[in-house]
Amino acid sequence: MVVKLLLKQVVKILKRRKLAIKMLLKRQQRLRIVVIQLETAPADFRFPTTNQTRHCFTRYVEYHRCVAAKGEGAPECDKFAKYYRSLCPGEWIDRWNEQRENGTFPGPL
């Protein structure tokens, strides 16, 4: 008698666990995992030192030369945009964009 009661309780517990596992699987299927891959500009033999200021400026100029040559939105220029955005502080980029608009940018474009 006691064994039958224990067996019934074990069966109930197993059914609950099975239901809980099914619910977890459904939740997992609903969840969408987004993987973000962070990258920076690759190493460049022209800039071997730790200070990357010149590297930043060069990549910015390369991007805008590419855009001038191939047009806005050219996929070939995307890598240069990614490079300078990962190397340069936002304040510098804002200032350089303003200087380009005003025609006072110091670099060769």
Buried (B, 14 or more C-beta within 10 A) or exposed (E): EEEEEEEEEEEEEEEEEEEEEEEEEEEEEEEEEEEEEEEEBEEBEEBEEEEBEEBBBBBBBBBBBBBEEEEEEEEEBEBBBBBBBBBBEEEBBEEBEEEBEEEEBEEEE
